[in-house]
Amino acid sequence: MNLQQLQDHVIKPALSHIGMYSPAAAQLVMGTGLQESGFCYIVQVGGPAVGPYQIEPRTFMDLMDRIVMPRDALRIPVNQMIASWPDPLSQLATNWMFSSAMCRIFYRGIPTPLPGFGDLTRMAEYWKNHYNTFKGKGRVEDFLRNAEPARQVRF
């Protein structure tokens, strides 16, 4: 996967479309994908999560119900990203712009501000505390190692 192309043609346009682009947000979304799936897995091995960001169905439904649907400013651009087929949950795996937007929306729902651009250590801690949580198997050091290639990307 060419990460610069992913940034330029998927992540940045998706986050811009929903009005949530910043270099720090794009770097965190990319780091999350590098950690969660390495941008290699469409579905979680042995689990329910789908897409490059490994979003679980219950998390997806919560994001849609609690954050996206009540807000015109999100509902309209998110709905514009969803194709008529297959169902939106399946599109988390196949529609990477939509999936990138949902990953960013997940982080938008956290009251703690995003870490600063380039601060992968704080991003790793942020990811662990909020995305993977204490229940998850992921570790801060895993995120740091897996997200290191994101340092070379122009955001």
C-alpha positions as CSV (number, residue, x, y, z in Angstrom):
1,M,0.0,0.0,0.0
2,N,1.4,3.4,-1.0
3,L,0.6,5.5,2.1
4,Q,1.0,8.8,0.3
5,Q,-1.6,7.8,-2.2
6,L,-3.8,6.6,0.6
7,Q,-3.5,9.9,2.3
8,D,-4.0,12.0,-0.9
9,H,-6.8,10.0,-2.5
10,V,-8.7,8.4,0.5
11,I,-8.1,9.8,3.9
12,K,-7.7,13.5,3.2
13,P,-10.7,13.7,0.8
14,A,-12.9,11.7,3.2
15,L,-12.0,13.7,6.3
16,S,-12.4,16.9,4.3
17,H,-15.8,15.9,3.0
18,I,-17.1,15.5,6.6
19,G,-15.4,18.7,7.7
20,M,-13.0,17.0,10.1
21,Y,-9.6,17.2,8.3
22,S,-6.4,18.3,10.0
23,P,-2.9,16.9,9.5
24,A,-3.1,15.5,13.1
25,A,-6.5,13.8,12.5
26,A,-5.3,12.3,9.2
27,Q,-2.1,11.0,10.8
28,L,-4.1,9.4,13.7
29,V,-6.5,7.8,11.2
30,M,-3.7,6.4,9.2
31,G,-1.9,5.2,12.3
32,T,-5.0,3.5,13.4
33,G,-5.3,1.7,10.1
34,L,-1.7,0.7,10.2
35,Q,-2.1,-0.7,13.7
36,E,-5.5,-2.3,13.3
37,S,-5.1,-4.0,10.0
38,G,-1.9,-2.9,8.4
39,F,-4.3,-2.0,5.5
40,C,-4.2,-5.7,4.7
41,Y,-7.2,-7.2,6.3
42,I,-10.8,-6.7,5.2
43,V,-12.3,-8.5,8.1
44,Q,-10.9,-9.2,11.6
45,V,-9.3,-12.6,11.8
46,G,-11.5,-14.5,14.4
47,G,-13.6,-11.5,15.3
48,P,-16.5,-9.3,14.2
49,A,-14.6,-6.1,13.2
50,V,-14.5,-5.0,9.6
51,G,-12.5,-2.7,7.4
52,P,-9.1,-1.2,7.5
53,Y,-9.8,0.3,10.9
54,Q,-11.4,-2.9,12.3
55,I,-14.6,-1.2,13.5
56,E,-17.0,-3.6,15.3
57,P,-20.6,-3.7,14.2
58,R,-21.9,-2.4,17.6
59,T,-19.4,0.5,17.6
60,F,-20.5,1.4,14.0
61,M,-24.2,1.4,15.0
62,D,-23.5,3.5,18.1
63,L,-21.5,6.0,16.0
64,M,-24.3,6.2,13.4
65,D,-27.1,6.6,16.1
66,R,-25.3,8.8,18.6
67,I,-23.1,11.0,16.5
68,V,-23.9,10.9,12.7
69,M,-27.7,10.7,12.4
70,P,-28.6,13.5,14.9
71,R,-26.4,16.1,13.1
72,D,-27.2,17.4,9.6
73,A,-23.6,18.5,9.2
74,L,-22.5,14.9,9.5
75,R,-25.5,12.9,8.4
76,I,-25.6,14.5,4.9
77,P,-21.9,14.1,4.0
78,V,-21.7,10.6,5.5
79,N,-24.8,9.5,3.6
80,Q,-23.3,10.9,0.4
81,M,-20.4,8.5,0.9
82,I,-22.5,5.4,1.2
83,A,-23.3,3.5,-2.0
84,S,-26.8,2.0,-2.5
85,W,-25.4,-1.5,-2.2
86,P,-24.2,-3.3,-0.1
87,D,-25.4,-2.3,3.4
88,P,-23.4,0.4,5.2
89,L,-21.8,-2.1,7.7
90,S,-20.4,-4.1,4.8
91,Q,-19.1,-0.9,3.2
92,L,-16.8,-0.4,6.2
93,A,-14.7,-3.1,4.5
94,T,-15.1,-2.1,0.9
95,N,-15.6,1.7,0.8
96,W,-12.4,3.0,2.3
97,M,-13.5,6.7,2.2
98,F,-16.5,5.8,4.2
99,S,-14.5,3.7,6.6
100,S,-11.9,6.5,7.0
101,A,-14.7,8.9,7.8
102,M,-16.1,6.6,10.4
103,C,-12.8,6.1,12.1
104,R,-12.4,9.9,12.3
105,I,-16.0,10.2,13.6
106,F,-15.1,7.7,16.3
107,Y,-12.3,9.9,17.5
108,R,-14.5,13.1,17.2
109,G,-16.8,11.6,19.8
110,I,-14.0,11.6,22.4
111,P,-13.9,14.8,24.5
112,T,-10.1,14.7,24.9
113,P,-8.4,16.8,22.2
114,L,-6.5,14.9,19.5
115,P,-2.7,14.7,20.0
116,G,-0.6,17.1,18.0
117,F,0.6,16.3,14.5
118,G,3.8,14.2,14.6
119,D,3.4,13.2,18.2
120,L,3.1,9.4,17.5
121,T,3.8,8.6,21.2
122,R,0.7,10.5,22.3
123,M,-1.3,9.2,19.3
124,A,-0.4,5.7,20.3
125,E,-1.5,6.4,23.9
126,Y,-4.7,8.1,22.6
127,W,-5.4,5.1,20.4
128,K,-4.9,2.6,23.2
129,N,-7.0,4.6,25.7
130,H,-9.9,5.3,23.5
131,Y,-9.9,3.0,20.4
132,N,-8.4,-0.2,21.6
133,T,-9.1,0.4,25.3
134,F,-7.8,-1.6,28.3
135,K,-9.8,-4.6,27.1
136,G,-8.0,-4.8,23.7
137,K,-4.8,-6.8,23.0
138,G,-3.0,-3.9,21.3
139,R,-0.1,-2.2,22.9
140,V,1.2,1.3,22.7
141,E,4.6,0.0,21.5
142,D,2.8,-2.0,18.7
143,F,1.1,1.2,17.5
144,L,4.4,3.1,17.5
145,R,6.1,0.4,15.5
146,N,3.3,-0.1,13.0
147,A,2.5,3.6,12.5
148,E,6.2,4.6,12.0
149,P,5.8,4.7,8.2
150,A,3.2,7.4,8.6
151,R,6.0,9.8,9.6
152,Q,7.1,9.8,5.9
153,V,3.7,10.9,4.6
154,R,3.0,14.5,3.7
155,F,-0.3,15.4,5.4
